[in-house]
Amino acid sequence: MHMPLESQIEELYALPAKELGREALKVFDELKAGLNAGTIRSAEPDASSPTGWRVNAWVKKGILLGFRLGRIVEMPPRRMQFRDKHTFPLKQIPPSRNVRVVPGGSSIRDGCYIGKDVVCMPPMYVNAGAYVDDGTLIDSHALVGSCAQVGKNCHLSAAAQIGGVLEPVGALPVIIEDEVLVGGNCGVYEGAIVGRGAVLAAGVILTGSTPVYDLVRDAVYRREPAKDGNSEPAPLKIPAGAVVVPGARAVTKGRGRELGISLYTPVIIKYRDEKTDQAVRLEEFLR
């Protein structure tokens, strides 16, 4: 009887590297094929979960297994592929202009899912285990880290960093739900969840240790510690439709108060309205 892929990975993951052979490579290739097709995910929606998401720790174990199995080899460059609107071909610059065009490019690592109609602007990078759903735009210098989950019709603006969470294997990766706008130079790390339709203004940083102040609902959102030794901390979650901007909060104790020091904190100043939606909708003309 054929053992399910999950069981095979769990069994192989427990073995020392010296005992892993060709069969382990076949199992990893099967996992990678599922990741490429989007039929296997390191995290997936789960309505029964308090966060709305479920971690598939066995998938992360499989990705880590691939690193243990891999050896350093020469990877000959494949024929570069470019696909874009025919109305915007490469600009022709005559030699007489003496313009330098420095080489650069984008990379999408094997073992991740890229949906239909995704737009990738160079240079950008998507790591193994990630999931990028249909219609999302990944702008220049943006990163989608290992196992990060990005929904449909999102915009990851220039220099946005969507951190990956590969280890510990049971930890929730960063989740960007559908129709989220992540502004330029934003960073989302440590398993934070950004709810559907939220807008992160340029420069917003979300981590597990930074509280987010909601001025509209008079609430504070933060990662909550584990209730017992067997569970993971509850992740920071930005509510659906929230508009988040960089802010500051005053230090109220000790020397920091005496010096008038403030600490960075993200602030929710409103929730998406018609005006916000019109601004976000403008990017459709760029696709």
N, C-alpha and C positions, 0 to 999 in steps of 0.2 A: 504494500500500500504506500502510495506516494505521500511523503510528509509535507504538510503545508509550508509555504515559504517562510512564514513567521517562525514556525518551530525550527526549521533548518537554520535560520539566522541565529536564533537564541542558542542553539546547540553549538554552532561554529564559533560564536562570539566568546563562549566560555573556554574554548581551547587555546593553548599557547600557540604562538605564531609558527613554531617549527612543525606543528601537526596540521597546518593548513596547506592544502594542495589544489589540484585542478578542480576537484568537485566544489571546493569553496569558491573558486573563481566563477564557475558556472552559476552558483547560487547568487553571487554578487551581480553578475551580468543580468540575471532575471530581475533582481531588485532594481537595477539601474534602468532597465527597459520600462518597468512600471513607473518609475519616477519621471522618465522622459515622456511617457504617454499621459501622465497625470492621473493614472489609475491607482497609484500608491502615493501617499502623502505622509510627511512626518507629523503633521497635525491637520485635523479636519473638523468642519463644523459638527457640533453635537448639542442638540437642543436640551438634552438632559443634564448637561454640565453647567455649573454655576457661571462659568465664563463664556459659555456658548461654543467652546472648542475642546477637543480631545487630543492629547498627545499620543502618538504612536511610537513609543520608545523603541520598539523592535526595529523600526525603520532607521532611526538614528544609529542603532547598533550596527545595522547593515552598512551604513555609510562609513562608520568608523572601521568596520571590517575591511572595506575596500582600501582604506589607507594602510592597514596592516598587510594586506595582500600585495599592494603595489610596490614596484621597484622603479628606480630612476632610469629612464630611457630617453634617447633622442626622439623628439616628436617632430617629424618633418612637417613644414607648413603646408596646409591644404590650400587649394585655390580659394582666394578671398571672394566672398559673396557680398554684393551690395544690391539692395532693392529699395527703390524710392520712387516718388512721383516723377513722371517723365518731364514735368514742367520745371523741375529743379535739378538739372544734371550738374556734374562737377564743373566748377568755374574754370574757364581756360585763362591762365595768366601767362602773358608773353614773357619770354626770358629777359627782354629788355627792362622789365619792371624790377628785376633783381629781388624778387620776393622769396623769402625762405618759407617753405612749408615743411614743418617738422613731422616725421612719421609718428603715428599714434593709432589707437584702435580700441575696439571693444572686445570683450570675451564673455562667452556664455559657456560655463563648464558642463560637460556631459553629466547626466544624472539629475537634471532639473526639468521642470515643466514650463514651457513658454506657450501661452494660449494664442488664439487667432487674433490677428489685427494688432498685435503688440508693436509699439514703435520704440526702437532703441537708437538713441542719439550718442555718437561717439564723444569721448571714450566712456564706457559704462561697463559694469561687471555684474554677472549673476553667478552665484556659487552653487555647488552641488547641493541637492536636497531642497532647493528653493522651489516655490510654486508662484508663477506670475500668470494671472488669469486674463481673459480676453479683453482687448481694447485698452490695455494699460500703456502709458507712455513712461519710459525710463529715460530721463534726460541726461545730459552730459555730466560726467564725473559722479554719477549716482551709483550706489552699491546696493545690491540685494544679497544679504549674507546667507550663509548656509542654513537651510531649513526654514528661512523666513517665508511667510505666506502673504501674498499680495492679491487683492481681489480684482474684480472687473472694473474697467474704466477708471482706474486710478491715475494720478499724475505724480510721479516722483520727480520733483524739480531738480535743477542743476545742483550737484554736490550733496544731494540728500543721501544720508547713510541709514539704511535699514539693516540693523545689526543681525547677525546670525547667532543662534543658540544651538550648538551641536551637543555640547556637554554642559551639565549632566544630562544623560539621555532622557530622563523623565521630565525635564524642564520644558515648559511651553516656549516655543520660539516666538519671535516678534510676529504679530498679526496685524496686517493692514486690511481692513474690510473694504467692501465695494465702494466705489465712487469717492474715495478719499483724495484730497489734495494735500500733498506734502510739499511745503515751500522750500525754497533754496536754502542750502546749508543747514537743513534740519537733521537731527539725529534721533532715531528711535531704537532703544537698546533694552537688554535684559528682560525679554519676554513681555514687553508692554503690548497692549491691544489698543488699536485705534478704531473706534466704532464707525459704522457705515456713514458715509457722507460727511465725516468730520473734515475740518480745514486746519492744518498746522501752518501758521504764518512763518515767514522766513526766519530762520535762526532758532526755532523752538527745539529744545532738547528734552527728551523723555527718557528717564531711567527708572530703575527700581527704587532709588533712594530719594528722588525729588518729588515732593508733594505737588499736586496740581490744584489750584484754587479756582472754584467755580463761582464767579460773582453773580451769575444769573440765578442759580439754585441754592446759593449759600451753602456750599458743600466743599469738602476737601477730599481728593482722591489720591490714594497712595497704594503701594504694594503692601499687603498685609502679611505678617509673619505666619508661618505654618502653625496650625492649632495643635498638632501633635508631631511626634518625631517621624511619622511615616508619610506625611503629606507634604506637598510643595506649597510655598507661599502663594497666596492669592495675588495674581498679577495686577499691575496698574492698568486700569482701563479708562480710556477717554470715551465719554458717551457719544452716541450717534448724533451727528449734526453739529457737534460743538465746534466753535471757532476759537482756536487757542493761539495766544500771542506770548512772546517773551515778556516776563515781568520781574519784579524784585519784591522781597519782603524784608523788613527791618529786623536786625538782630536785637532782641529785647532783653538779653542778659549779659552780664559780665563786661569784659573789655570791649567786645564788639559793639555793645550799646554805647559805651563811652565814646568810641571813635566814630559813631554814626554809620557803621557798616551795614550794608544790605546784601542779601544772598539772592542768587538767581532762582526764579521759580516760574513755571508756565502758568498762565492765567486764562481761564475761559471767560471771554468778555460778552459773548452772545451765542446764539444758535442760528444755523443757516436760515436765511430768508430769501426772498425773491431777488434782492440785490446781489447777495452772495452767489446765488445760483447763476445769475446772468454773467458774473465775472468768470466763474468757473467754466461756463458754457463756451466762452470765447475760444478756448483752446481746441474745440472741435474743428475749427477752420484750419488748424495747423496740421491736421492728420491727413 
